[in-house]
Amino acid sequence: MKKNRVKELWREGKAAVGTWLALGSPIVAEIIAHIGFDWVVIDTEHGVIDIETTQSIIQAISATDTVPIVRVPWNDPALIKRALDAGAYGLVIPMVNSREEAIRAVKASRYPPAGIRSYGGPRVRLYGGVDYFEHANEEIAVIVQIEHIDAVNRIDEILSVVGVDAFFIGPMDLAASMGVKLELDNPDPRHIEAVNKVLASGKKHHVPGGILVGSPEAANQRIAQGFQFIALSSDEGFLRSAASAAFSEIVRD
C-alpha cells in the first residue's frame, strides 16, 4: 500500500504543512497540490462539497505527493466510511469532546478486528494499492478536532485513546465556546492557555498536534512551539488575499 507521507513526517518528528480546500474545485485543488503542500484537507463539514466532488478532488491531486485528508461533517461511521472509500488517507473528525467520541472515530476508520469499517469501494485499491485492505489500518490518519472547552478539559482522556493519530485545534470554535473574541492566532490569554494545555497533553501522549494559522510567520511560530500539523489558510483565503492585494494596487484616478 502507498505510504502516508504525513504519518511518516510525524514519526520523524517533523511538521507537515497543508491547507484547507473549501471551494470544491478540482482544478483549484490540483493547483494547490502542485505547489508542494504536504497535505490538503477537503472540508465537507462546512460548505457544499459532496462525496462525488470529494472523490474528484482526490483524483485531481493524485498525480502529486500531497496527501488527501477529508474533514467529515460529523463523527458518523457512514460518513467516515464514504470519505475513506473515496480515497482519503486521513480524516479530521469535528467536535470530539470525550474519550467515547474519540473511540467512536477510531473504530469507524478501522477494519475489523480493530474497528467496524466495512470492506468495499472500487477506488481504494486504485489509489492505495492492491494490498490496501491489508494495510489501511496502519496508514489512515485519524485526527480528532479539539474545538470546545469541554474537549480541552478532557484532553488527557481523549489523547490516550489508542488509534488517535493526531489532534487539530479549531481556534475559532474553541474561542466561541470560551466566550472570547473570534480570531486566528488568538492573543487572548485564556485562549493561549487552552491551546498550550492541549499541546502539552499531545506531547505527553506522543500525539502530534495541529492548528489553523493565518500567516507563514504564525506557521513558523507554531512549528517552533512543537505543532506538527499546520494548516495555513485555505483556497478561499489565498484567493481572497491575492485578489484584494492586487486590486488595492490599481490606480484609476
N, C-alpha and C positions, 0 to 999 in steps of 0.2 A: 504494500500500500504506500502511496505517496506520503512522505513525511509532512507533519505540520510544522512549518518553519517557526511559527510563533512559539510553540511549546519548546522547540529546540533552543531558541533565544532565551527563554525563561530558564531553562536548565543550565545554560551557560552564564546565567546571572546578568544578562544584557536586557536592555529595554527594546520593546517592539513598538514602533510608532506607526499610527494609521490615522484614518479619518472616517467620518460618518457619511453615508450616502442616503440622502433624504429625498432627492428629486425623482427617483425612479427611472432614470435614463440609462440604458445600457451603454450608449456611446460616451456619456459623461463618466460612467464607471470605468470604461476602458481607458479613457484619457488619464483619469486619476491613477489607475493601476500601473500604467506605463511610466508614471512619474517615479515610482520606486517605493511607495509606501509598503511597509511590511504586511499590513492587513487593511481591510476595509470592513466596516460594519454596515450591512444593509438594514435600514431601520424600517421594520414592518409594524412597530408598535404605534408610531405616530405617522400621519400622512396616509397615502392611498396605495402604497406598494403592496400588490397582492402576490400570491405564491407563484403565478406564472411569470410575472415580471421579475421576481426574485431569482427564479431559475435562469431567465435570460441575462440578468446582470452577472450571475456567477459564470455563465458560459462566456460572456463578453470579456471577463478578466482572466479566463483560464489559460491564455497564452502567456501570462506573466507569472512571476513568483509570488504575487500578492495573495495572501490567504483570505478567502471569503468567510466572513462571520455574519450571522444573522441575529439581530435583536428581534425576538419573537414578541407578539402582542401581550402575551401573558404566560405564566407558568403552567402551561396546559400541555399534557402529553401529546395530544393530537397536533397542536401547532408546532411543537418541538420536532415531532416525527416528520412532518411535511417539510420543514426547513432543512433537516438533515438529508432527507431523500432528494431534495433539490440540489444538494451538493455543498451545503455549509460544512466547513471544517471547524466551526466553533459557534457557540450560542451565547448571547447575552440575555440573561433572564431578568426581567424587570421586577422591582419591588420584592426582593427576597428579604423578609423581615424576621425569620425564625429558622431554627435548626430543621424543623419539619419541612419547611418550604424548600430549604436547600437540598434535603434528601430527596424530595419530590422531583426537583430539577435534574439531579444526577441520575436517578432511576429512569426517568423518561428519555434520557440521552444515551443510555447504555443497553446493549443487547444482553439477554439472559446468559448466564445466571446473575450478572451484576445489576441488571435493570429490567425494564419492561418494554423496551423498544421492540417493535415487531419487524420482521425481515421483509424487505420488498423495495421496489423502486428501481427503474431501469438505469438511472443516471449515476448512481453511486459508484458502480464499477467502471464506468467510462471515465470519471474524473479521478476517483481514488485508486483504482486498480482492481484487478481480478480477485485479489485477496482482501478486498475491502471488509467483508463481513468478519474475517478472522482478526482484523487489527483495528477496526474502527474505535473500539472502546479505549484503545491506547492513544489514538491520535486526535479525537474530537475534544475540543476545549470547552469546558463548562465554566462560564463566567457569571457569577452572581452579581446583580446590581444592588449596591448599598446606597439607597437614596431616601431613607427615612430615619429619623432619630431613633425609632424603635429598633432598627437594624443595628445602628451604632451601639445601642445599649446591650445588644445580644451578640456582638460581633465575634466573641470567642466561641460561642456555641455554633455560629454559622460557619466560621472558617475551620472548625475542627472536623467538619463532615468530610469523610473520605470521598474523593471524586470531584470536589470543588477545586478547579484548576487555577482560578484567579477570581479577583473581585474587581468591580468597577464602580467608583463613586459617581453618582449623578449629582453634581453640585447644586443644580437649580432646585430639584425636588427636595434634596436634603435641606437646603435653606428654607424652603417653603414650610417643611414640617417643623422647623425650629422657630419660625416666625421672624426670620432675619431677611435682609434685603436680598433680592434675587440678582446675582451677577456671577460671571465666570471669574475664576481666580479671586474668590471672595475674601476680602480683608477683615471681615468681622471676626473678632477673637473667638467667639463661640463656635463659628464655623471652622476656623482653623483648628481649634481644639478637637472637634469631632473628626475632622479629616486625619489629624495626627493619631488619634486613638485607633482608627481603623487601620491606618498604615502600620502602626506598632503591632497590632494583632496579626496582620498579614506576615510581618517579619517573624513573629513568634511561631506561627504555624507553618512557615515556609510556603505561603500562598502569595504569588505575585499580585501586585496592586495596580489598578488603573484609575485614571481620572480624565475628565474633559478639560482642555485648556484653550485659551483664546489667542495665544500668540506663540511663536517659536521661543521667545525668551522664557515664557512661563513653562513651556515644554522642557527646556533645558533645566530650569529650576526644579521641576518635579522629578526629572531623571536623577539629578544630583541628590534629591531627597530620598530616593530609593524606589520610586514608582517604575514599573516595567511594562505598563500597557497604556501608552499615552495617546489620547485622541485629540488631534489638532484640528479644530474647526469642523467643517463639513463641506460637501459640494456646494450647498446653498451659500454657506458663509464665504467660501472662496470666490464664488461668482459675484456675490453682493459687494464684497470689499474691493475686488478688482474693478468692477464696473463703476462703483462710487468714486474710487480714486481716479480713474481715467476721466470720468465726466467732470469731476471737480477741477480738472486742469484746462478745460475748454474755455476759451475766451471768445465771447460773442459781441462785445461792445466795439 
